[in-house]
C-alpha cells in the first residue's frame, strides 16, 4: 500500500513496501551521577526531572488493568500545569480512562503505544488527539527507543519493590506483577528515570530486574495499583465447543508440520482459543514423550503448567498475564525475564521471536491475502493493537492464526481487512472450525496437512461461508497509524464516525 500523500508531515513514518528507514543515532543510556534519590511526591519528581511542556513520558503496562502509576503521574502533571505531552505507554487499558480528560484539556497531545482498549481507545477513535496515535509493535517500540527515533524524556517505572539504591523488581512486594521486561528498555535509554513503588526496602531479596545505576529518583506511593487485575477474561482457556475444535485442529497442524519435536520452541497469545492450543499441544507432546526447549512471550498459567509438567525446559517471559505466572517467576529459576528488546526487536540478531518454531495468534479479521487485523473491528472502532502479534508472526517458522468464522453474525474472514496489523506474508495458516486455509506460499505445509488427513480449504472458500461485512470507507481524517515493527506503515486508521465528538 502506498500512503505517501496521507503520511505527509508524519516525519519518519513510511509506507510498508518502501525501504526500511535508516536508524537514528543510538542513544547512550544515562547513568545516575550518584545513588537514586528518594523524593516525597510525583510532583517533586517532575520538578527534579525538569518536566516541560511537549516532552515524552513513557510507562510500562505490567500491571495491565490494575495499573495506578500512569494516572497518578498525569494527575501530578496536571497539577504542574504541563501541556502538549506525548505519552509512550507500552499498552493502555480501561483503568486509564482519566487520560480522556487529559486529552480534552490539551495535556496529552500524542500517543505512541502497542495496544489500547477501553475509554482511551474510544476517544482516540473519535478523533480526540490533535495528531494521529501511532500503534507500534512491542519489538518496534523497543527499536525506536533504543535507536533514538523516539527519545524518552522521563520514564516512569512502576516497581513492585525497590531498594534505596534504586534496584527494582516486579517479582516481590504486595503488588508483585512478574518480570519488568517492558520497563528495561525505557530505563536504559530515557533521559531521566523515575521509579514508583509501594514497597521501599533496604535491599532486595532477589536479583533486580532493573539495576539502580539506571534509576535517578524513587517516589514511594501508598499503592502502585492492583496486581489482581492483571488477569482479564481474555486470558482464560476457552470452553466453547467451536473454540475447542479450532484448538484441536491447530495442534494437529503443528504435529503434521514436523515441528512438534524435541527442543521445539513455542509461543501462544493470551486469547482463549490460543491457550486451548497450548493445552492440546502439551497433551500430544506428553503422549509422544517429547520435551520442548522454551516457551515464551507473555506467560500464562497454561504455559507454566506445560513447564511444570516437564514439557518445556524454560520459560522466557516479558510480562506475566496472570498471578500463576507471577508466582512462577518469583519461585522458579528456569523462569527467566527477557527485555522487550531481546524478545522482539527487529534490530537484534538474537531476538527470541526469531528463534520460535511455532506461534499461535488470534485475529479480529483475516482477509483473502492472509493479512490480519487485531487493531480495529470491521467498523473501524479501535479494539487493541499489535502488541507482539506482528513481531512473532515475522519470526516464527510456523505462524498459525486461530479464529472462528464469525463473531455472532459478523464475518471474520473478509475480502479486505479494515486495518492491516500483521501482513499476510508472515502468516502461514488460518485455522477455523470449518477447516484450515494455508498460505499459497507454504505449499510444503499444505502437502503435510493433506497427508495427515486435515481439512485444507482455500481461504476464499472459508470467506464464502459467512456473508462479508459492508466494505469499509477508508477515507477522511486519519486518527491513527499502524506502524510495522521496522518503522514502515502497514495501514492507517480513519475516523469511523463523522459526527462531532464529545469528551464529556
Buried (B, 14 or more C-beta within 10 A) or exposed (E): EEBEEBBEEBEBBBBBEBEEBEBBEEBEBBEBEEBBBBBEBBBBBBEBBEBBEEBBBBBBBBBBBBBBBBBBBBBBBBEBEBBBBBBBBBBBBBBBBBBBBBBBEEBBBBBBBBBBBBBBBBBBBBBBBEBBBBBBBBBBBBBBBBBBBBBBBBBBBBBBBBBBBBBBBBBBBEBBBBBBBBBBBBBBBBBBBBBBBBBBBEEBEEEBBBBBBBBBBBBBBEEBBBBEBBBBEBBBBBEBEBBBBBBBBBBBBBBBBBBBBEEBBBBBBBBBBBBBBBBBBBBBBBEEEBBBBBBBBBBBBBBBBBBEEEBBEBBBBBBBBBBBBBBBBBEBEEBBBBBBBBBBBBBBEEBBBBBBBBBBBBBBBBBBBBBBBBBBBBBBBBBBBBBBBBBBBBBBBBBBBBBBBBBEEBBBBBEBBBBBBBBBEBBBBBBBBBBBBBBEEBEEBBEBBBEEEBEBBEBEEBBEBBEBBEEBEBEEEBBBBBBBBBBBBBBBBBBBEEEEBEEE
